[in-house]
Amino acid sequence: MDRQTHENSIIEYMLTLLHIADDAPLNTVKKSDAEPTGAELLYLETARQIKAFIDEIPGGFLIYNADGAEEIVYANKALISIFKCKNLAEFKTLTGNSFVGMVHPDDIDAVQKSIKSQISNSPDNLDYVEYRIMRKDGIVRWVEDYGHFIHSETAGNFYYVFISDATEKVTRRMAETATIINEGKAKEQKLQSLIEEYDKERKLIRQEHLQRLEVIEGLSVNYDSILYADLDGDKVLPYRLSTRLERQFEQRLQVRELQWFLTDYVKVWVHPDDRERVRQKTSVEYIKKALENNQTYYLNYRCIQNGETQYIQLRIVNVGNRERVSQIVMGYRNVDEEVLQQMKQKQLLEVALNNAKIAEVAKNTFLSNMSHDMRTPLNAIFGYVALAKKNADKGKSTRAYLDKIETASNQILELIDKVLEISYMETQDYAVKEEPCNILDFMRDIHAASINAAAQKNISLALHADSVKHANVYADSHKLAQVLNHIVGNAIKYTKAGGNVVISVSEKTNDKSGEFVTFYFTVEDNGIGISKHTLDRIFEPFEREHNTTLSGVYGLGLGLTIAKHLMETMGGDITVESELGKGSKFTAILSLRAESETDEQQIEAEAALNACARGKKILIVEDNEINLEIETEILQDLGYETDFAPNGKIAVEKVQSSANDEYALVLMDIQMPVMDGRTAAKEIRKLSNAAHANIPIIALSANAFESDKRESIEAGMNAHLTKPIDVPVLSEAIKSAICER
């Protein structure tokens, strides 16, 4: 936008705002019967700010219509004062509400001719004219008039004018001119000197008015602090102050040293992490260099006010000589709430549209794949249940069917975990457990869990683990199983019937002591493969090779994302090699601590734990009858006596009224009517009887996030276990809690 167009838009904006009633309250301005919008309130407040600023300019300021009777649109307080009027209404009455009425009748023709001539010859510059006026008290005064013609397609033709009283100057000049003329040629040089001095003064005045106009333009972007600075003179003058700058200027619009102000502002307000950058980019040298080829530049940084971090934008504008940077305007504003308004609208819309499309595709993919992947194991469950019922009367063993039902059930659970894991993993609410694990048994379980799925597609599923020497290790077998199940499941999905999938594991000892061993879990297939384009994004959520849909193979597109995150959580990584049409090779790399050989002391300690806990009585707190039945049977099979309470309130009462050491442990559900498990645990810990208050409590809940476990511990429980019940884990937790009491 060129300068003329820019000035037109600023003045047009001012003209529009000045039509708003001066004294209208903010909450009464309406464009319709509806409540005023935030934009309307901001519109009115901006108008008031601009009008308030112009009213405070020392010189007069006028806007009048260039057509017809040259009606006055606006006059500031200084101009009204020059005419010795009390208010705008009195001023309009005195002048007949027109520019012509302001000018002395003897000067009007010369003024009109001069203005038209200057506009015709130099339309882009301010015109200058001197003329007489007659004040309300009848006294004639001389004024200087700096005006500019503006044409707006929407608002019409207008003049905006800066006017100041020049009576003393003109009178002095006339007297001096007359004296010089009378003194003749001897005084001619002095006259020339005075004329040059006057021209210099006029140039400075014009520059001052232009600077003020630039400040008015700056107000249109609603900065909360506006400063005018002279880089060469090391001076800064505020036009408007926010609470952040009141300290530096002592709540007054006074001149300060620029270098002192910049240094003190950075030290007092700027966030420590941003201070060096702000100090560098607000130095006089940097400002001059930045504005050599640009009219303006801005800087975003953080401030600390009242203990809170705020985001500030500083914009610096060159308002002086474009060939030599010296005069600048500095505008500060808080962009916490306005950041979206300052971003490019086109970019925002494109990002929003793209996100909407991605979300829609992700949603559709998610729902479609959920339906498929849930029905497959459910079909297996219903099928094997039917077979078990059919053969139960024939005396055949149903153990094999139950094993397969259990496998399919685990697949359902795995699918549910997969969906929950996506939101769960974003919280980074993970804790890695180190538990004894046999890698060979673990790999056999992985192979067994996928053998049926492979057989259904006539795919060969092989397991190679012969090179493993350190089978007993400490690992988070649950998370590692999730990783490998995701990878193996994908390999089977994307391998055609008759293909091959090979699961293998190898090891590399990290040091001579053999304490840590790096394992390479590899899953290789001869399936459809992955293109180079997709390979770079294969671990992103919902990302799949496009031709998988065409081949009729469906999946959630979440497995590899979860697998990658789990491996990184455990300190490992996943790599992939693939060629489209030839197959893929995924390798999960993880270092694990090798387990030392079990000695007699460990065996004796395990036996002591079993003897310590055997036969103890456990209070089961559970409101679900099915869960209660399952938990009761499991505990009784482990050798414990049981009692139960249907909610937390009754559990507290039973513990309080029990004999000392009657209950060895409380197995507590979390979500229950009347009183939940965590509240019940807190109440038990408050009991006056120490034997009751210190009873071990283990939470048993379907809530499996780390945050849920943390809340249980904070409520006073000894441990938090999840449903479905892992019997060995439950047994170990109970023995530890009872025997370590």
N, C-alpha and C positions, 0 to 999 in steps of 0.2 A: 504494500500500500504506500503510495507516494505521500509527501508531506501535506499537499492540498487536500487529498481525500481523507487523510488522518485528522486534519483540523476540522474538516466538515463534519466527520462523524462525532468528534468530541463536542463541538458546539451544538450539533443537532441533538446529541444526548442531553446536553445542558438545557436546551430549549424545551425539550419534552418534559424534563424533570421540573423546570421552573413553572409549568402550568399547574403543578400540584398545589393545593391550598397551603399557605404558609403555616397556619396554626392548626391544621387538621391533626387530631391525635392518631397515633399509629394504629390503634385498634378500631378506628372508624373508617379507614380508607378501604373502599370496596370497588370492584369493577362489576359486581353483580350482587344478587341477594345472598350469595354464599359468604362464609367467613373469609376474611382476608388470608391469602396464602403467604407462605414464607417469602416467596419472591416479591409479592406486593409490598410487604413490610420492609424488605431490604431495599426495594425500589424507592420508597418514601424516605427511609433513613439515609440513603445515598444522596437524595435530593437535598435533604436538610444539611448534610455534611458539606456538600459543595457550596450551598448558599451561605452557610455559616463561615466557610473559609473565605469566600469572595467578599463577604461583608467586612471581614477583618483586614483586607488589603488596605494599606495606608492611602493609596491613590484611588481616584474614582474609577468605576467600571460600569459600562452601559451596554445594553443590547437593544437595538431598535430595528423596526421593519424597514427594509430598503425600498419598498414599493408604496404607492399611494401616499397617505398622509404621514408616512414615516413614524408610525406609532411606537411609543416606548414599550418594550417588553419587560425590561428589568433594569433597575439602578441600585447600586449598593449604597451602604450607609455613608461612605466617604463622599460620594458624588452628591447625595442629598444634603450633606453638611456644607459642601462648597457653595450650594445655592441658598444656604441658611434656612432650609426647610426642616420641619420637625419629623416628617415621615414621607413615605412614598406617595401617599394620596395627596398631600400638600404640594409635593414636587410636581406631580402630574397636573394638578390644577394650575400651578404657576406657569408651566410650559405648554399648556394645552395638550398634554400627553403626546407630544411629538418632538422629534429632534429639531425641527425648524424653530419651534417655540423656545428652545434653549439658547439659540444664537442671537446675538444683538442684530436688530433689523438692518443696520448699516453694513454688517459683515456677511449676511446670509448668502448673497450671490457669489461673492469671492470664495466662501467656504465650499459651497456646492460645486463650483467650477474646479477648485483645487482637488477636491476628493475624487471627482470623476476623472480628472486628468491623470492623477496618480494611479488610480485603479486601472485605467486603460493602458498606461505605459508599464506598470509593474504590478500585475494582479497578485503575485505571490508574496509581496512584501507588505508590511504595515504602511499605511499612508499617514502623513504627518501634516497637521495644520494648526495654526494659532488663530484664535478669534476671541471676541469679547462676549461676555454674558452679563445679564442684569439679575442680581440676586433679589431675593424676596424683600430685602430692606431698601432696594432701589440703588444700591451701590453697583457700579460697573467694574468687572474684574476681567483680566486676561487669563485664558486657559490654553494648555497644550493638549492636543487631541491626537492620540495614536490609534488609528482604526484599521479594520480589515473587513473586506467584503466577502460574504459566504453565500454560495448558492447551494441549496439542498433540494433534491428532487421531491422530497416528501414534506419538508417544512417551509420551503420558499426561500426568499432572498432576505438576508439580514446583514447588519453591521454589528461587530462587537468592538468596543472602543475603550481605551484607557485614557482617563482625563485627570490632569493635575493643575492646580492653581499656579500660573506663571506670571502673575501681575508684577511682582518685584523684579523678576528676571527681565521681562519685556520692557518694563519702565526703565530699568537700569541700562538695558541694551540701547533703548531709544535715546536716552540721555547721553550715554557714552558715544553713540554713533553721531549724534548732533555735535557733541564737543569735538570729536575727531574731525568731522567735516569742516567745522568752523576754524579749527587750528590749521587746516590745510594739509599740504603734502608732508610737512614735518611730522605730523601725527599719523600718517598713512600706515606706517609699519606697525604702530601700536594697534590700530584698528584691525589690521590683518591678524595680528596675534590674538586679539580678543575674539575675532570670528572663529579662528581655529580652536581656541579654548572652548568656545560655545559648542562647536561641532563635536568636539570630543565629549563634552558633557552630555550632549544630546544622544550620542552613540551609547554612552554608558547607561543613560536612562532607558533607551530602547532595549538594551540587553537585559536590564533589570526586569522590564515588563515581560519580555519573552520568557525569562526564567520563571516568573510567576505563573505564566500561562502553562508552562511545562508541569509545574506543581499541581495546577488544577487538573491537568490531564491525568497525572498520577493518581489523583483521588478516585478516578473512575474504576480502578481495580481494588479499591477498598483496603488500602494498607493501614495498619493500626499505628504505624510510626513513619513520619516523613521528615527527612533531614536534607538541608542544602549545605553543600560543602565546597570549600575553595581549597584545592589540593596544593596550589602554590603558596597560598597564604596560611596553610595549616589551620583553617578555621572551619567550624561546623555550626550551623544554626538550625534548630528544630522548627518545623511548621506544625507538627502534630506529635504528641508523645503518648506512648503506651506505658503501662505500669513498669515494664522492663527498663525503660529509658528514663523514668522520672528520677532515679537515683543519680545518674550521670549529669542531669541538667537541673537538679534540685527543684523539680516540679515547675520550672520556669522556662519560657522560650528565650533563652539567653545564649550568647555565643560562647563556645568552648574551643579548646585546642583539639584539632581533629585527631592527631596521633595519640594524645592522651585518652580521648574518648574511645577509639578503636581498641587500644590495649586494655583499658579498664573494663569495657563491655565483654571482651573475650574472657577475661579473668573471672568476672562476677557471674556471667550468665551462661556461657557456652559449656556444653557437656565436655568433660575431660577428654573423651575419646575424639572429639571433633576440634579441640582448641587449636592444635597445630595447623590443621587444614584451613580453618577460618582465619587464623592469624596471617597465614601466607596469602590467602586470596583476598584479603581486605587491606593489604599493605598498599601504600601510595604507588609504589613501583608496579605492582601487579595490576592495579586498577587502570593506570595509564596504558599499560601494554594491552590489556584486555579490550579497552575501548578505542584503540587505534583504528581498528577496521570495523567495529561494531558500535551501534548506537547504545546498546544495553547488554548487560549480562546478569545472570542470577546465580545464587548460591543457596543450597539447601543444607541445613544442619540441625542439630538438636540443642535445646536449651533446658535448663533445670530451673523451675519456678515453683515455690511452695512444696518442694520435695518431689515434684512430678516432672517427667520428661515430656517436653513439647517439641513439635517439629516446626521450624521457622524457615521462611524463605526470605532472603535479602535480594532485592533487585536494585542494581546501580545503573543510572541513566546519565549519559553525557548530554548536558544542556548548554554547554558553552561552545567555544570554537571547535569545529569538527577537525580542523587541521592540528590543533594542539589541545590535548585533554587537560582541563583545569577545573571547570565548574561541573559539579555532578549533583544529582538528586539520589538519595538513598531511601528506599522504601522497605520497611519490615512488615511481615504479616505472619500470623499463625495459620498453618495449613493442616492442622489436625483434622478439622471437620470439612475443609474445602478441597482436600487432596483429589477427590474424584472429579471436582469441577475443573481443576487445573490440568488434568490429563487430557490428551487429545481424544475427542469424542469418537472419532472414527476408529481409533485403535481400541477403545473400550468396547465399542459395538462389535468389532470383529472378534475380540477375545470372548465376549459374552456369547456370541453366536456359535463360535467354535466349541466352547465349553458345553453349550446346550446340546449341540450335535453329538459330542462325545458322550455326554451323560445319557442321551437317549439311546445311542447304540449300546453303551455299557448296560443299561437297564434291560433292553430287549435281549441282549446276549445272556445276561445273568439269569433272567426268568426262563429262557428257553433251555439253557444248559442245566439249570437247577432241576427242571422237570425231568429231563432225560437221566441225569446222574442219580437222582433219588429213586426213580422207578426201577432202575436196573437191580440194585441190591435188594429193594423191597420185593421184587419178583422172586429173587432167590430165597428170601426169607419165607414168603408165602408158599413157595414150591416145596421147600424142605419140610416145613411144618405139615403140609398135606401128606408128604411121603411118610413122615414120622407117625402121623395118626393112622395112615393106611396100614403100616407094617407093625404097629404096636400090638395088635391082637394076634399077630402071627408069631410073636415071640422073638422077632428080630431085634437086634440091638439098635437103639436110636442114637447112640453116642456119635456116630459119624455124621448123622443129620444135624445133631446139636452143634457139633464142631463147625459145620458149614454155615449153620444159622448164625453162630457167633461171629464167624468171619464176615458174613454179609452185614450183620448188625454193626460191626466195627467200621465197615465201609460207610454205612449211613452216618455213624457218629463222626467219621473222618470228614464226610461232606459237610455236615453241620459246622464242625470245627473250622473247615476251610472258609466258610462264609463269615463266621464270626472273627476269624483270624485277621481278615483284611482290616476291619475297624480296630481290632485289638492291637495289631502291630503298629498302628499309627500313634498309639499312646506311648510306645516304647516302654510299656509296663511289663518287661520281661525279667525273669530271673532264671539263670541256667543252673540246673541241679547236677551234681556229680554223684552218681550211684553206680554200684558194681554192675557190670554188664559183660556178657560173653559175646564177642563179635560173631563167632561162628553160629551160635544159637540165634543171635539177632538176625543174621543174614538169612538163616533158614526160615525164620518167621516172615521176613520180607518176601522171600520166594513163595512161601506157602500162601500168603495173603493174596498173591496175584496169579497163582497158577490156574485158578478156575476161569478168571477173566481171559487169560491167554488161551486156554483150551477151547473156550467158546468161539474164538476166532481162528482156531487151528494154527496158533502161533507157538513156536518152540520157545520155551522160557528156561534158560540154563543159568546155573549158579556156579561160579568159580571162586573158591576161597581157600585153595590148597596152600597158598604161599603165606598165610597168616600164621605167625609164630607166637605173637602176644595176644591171645584171644581174650584174656580177662583184663578188662580196663574199667576205668571210671568214666561214665558218659551220661549225658541227658538222653537216654534211649528213646524217650517219647518224642522229643523234637527231632532227633536224627531219623526216627522211623517216619515222621511226617515228611521230611525231606525226600527220603528214598521212595516212599509210596507215591509222592507226587511225580517224581521222575519216572519210575517204573510204569505208573498208570498212564502217563503221557506216551511212553514208548509203545505200549500195547495199543493205545487208541490210534496212534498214527502209523501203525505198521499193518499192512494188508494181510489178509488170510494167507497162510502158508509161509509167513515171514519168520524172522528170528529176532529174539531179544536176549541179550546176554548181560547178566548181573555179575560183577566181579568186584573183589576187594583185594588190595595189596597193601603192603606196609613198608615204612622206612623209619628206622630208629633214629631219633633226633640227636642222641648223645651216647657216649660209651656206657653210661650207667643204665641205659635202657629205660629210664623213668618215663620219658615221653615218646610216643610213637605216632608218626603221621600216617594216616590211613587214606587211601585213594579208593573211593567208592565209585565204580564206573558202571553206567548203564548205556549199552550200545545196541542200536537196532538198524535194520535195513529197510526202514519205512520211507515215508514220502519226503523226508528231509525238510530243511528250512532255507529259504532264500537269503542272500546276503543282506537284502533290504530289511527283512524282518529280524535277522539275527542280532542286529544291534539293539533291538527293542524287545527281545523275547521275554525279558524278565519284568516288563512293565505290566500293570494290571490289565486284564482282558485282551492282551496282545496275543494273536495267533496267526499262523501262516494263512493267507487268504484262501488258499486252495483246499484247506481242510474242510470248509463248509461244502465246497463243490464235491468233495469225495464222500460226504455223508458222515463224517466223523465230528462229533460234537464234544465240547468241554467247556468248563467255566472260564478258562483263561486266567485263573487265579493261582493255580498250583505252583507254577514256577516263580511267581512273585513272592508267595509265602515261603517257598523253599529257599530262595535267595536270601530273604530277610532272616530266616531261622539260622542259616549257615553263618551269616555275618554276626548274628547275636552270639553264637557259640564260638566265634573266633575263627571260623573257616571261610570257605569260598566255593563257588560253583563256576566251572568253565564249560564251554560248549563248542563242539566242532560239528559242522554239518554241511552237507551238499544236497541241493535240491534234487530229489528223485533217487538218491542213493542211501540216505539214512542219516542218523545223528548219533553223537557220542557226548553224553553229559558226565562230568567228573566232579564229585563232591570231595573236597579236600579238608581234612580235619585232624588236628593233633590232639591226642588223648593221653591221659596219665595211665600207665600200665599198672595193673593190680599186682601186689606182691603175693607170694604164696601164703595161704592161710595156715597159721601156726596153732599150736595146742591152746595157747591163751585165748585166741579168738574163738575157738570151738567151745572152750569152757565158758567164756563170756556169753555166748549165744545160748548155751544150755542153762546158764544161771538166769538169763532173762525169761526163758520159757517157764522155768520152775517158779520164778517170782510172780508171774502174772496168772498162772494156771488156776482156774477155779474162782477167780474174782467175780464180783457182781458189778454189772454195768447198767447204768440208767440210760435207756434210749429215749430221746425226746424227738418225736416225729408225729406230724399230724396226718400223714398219708398212710392209709392202711396197707397198701401194697408195699410201699417202702419199708414200713415197720415189719411186715412179715419177712421180707428178704433180709433185712438187717438182723432180725432176731435169729433166723436160721443160720446165717453166716457166723454170728458170734457164738452161738451154741455149738456149732461145728468146731470152732476154734477152742472150745473148752471153757467158755465163760457162762455164768448165770446172768439172766437179764431181767430187767423191770422196765416199764415204759411210762411216759407222760405225754399227753396229746398236745401240750403247748408249753411255752416257757414259764407261765405263771405257776402251773401245777408242778413243774420241775423244780422251781425254787422252793415251793412248799414241801415237796418230798425230801429234798436235800436237807432243809432246815429241821424237819421233824425226824430225820433218820438217826440211827445210832452212829457214834463215831466209827469211821472206817467201814460202815455198812456198804456204801457204794465206793468202789475203787476208782470209778471214772464215769464221766457223763459224755455221751455221744449226742451232740446237739445239732439239730437242723437249724437253718437260719430264718427262712420265711415261714411263719406260722401265725395263726390267728391269736387274739387275746394279748400275747406277748411274744415278740420275735426272739430268736436265739441269742443275738448279741446283747439285747437288753437283759435277758435272763442271766447271761454270764456276768454282766456287771452287778446285778443284784446278788448273785451268789458270792461274788468277791467281797461284798459289803457285810456279809453275815458275821455276827459277833463271835461265833464258835470258830476258832482257827482251823479245826479239822474239817469243818464244812466249807469254810471260805477258801481253803487251799486245795480243794479236790480238783484233780486234772479234768479239763474240759477239752474235747476235740470237736471242732466244727465239721459237719458233713453236709455239703451243700452242692447244688447244681451251678452255683456261681463260681466260675473258675478263674477270673482275672486276678492278677497279682494285687490289684487294689482291694478286691474282696478279701483276699487272704490277709492283707495288711490290716484292714478294719477289724477282722476277727481277732487278730493278735492284740490290737489296741483295746479291744473290749475285754481282754483278760483271758482269752483262750490259749491253750498250750500249742495247738496246731490247727491247720485248716486243710481238710481233705475234700476231694471233689467227687461228684456222682457223674457217671456210673461208678460203682465201688470197685476199686482195685484191691482185691482181697489181700495179697501179700503186703501191699503198702499199708492197708488198714491194720493188719496184724502187727507189723513192725512198729507203727505209730502208737498203738495201744500199749504194747510191751514197754516201749521206751518211756511213755508218760507215766505208767503205773510204777515201774521199777526205779525210775530216777526221782520219784517224789521225795 
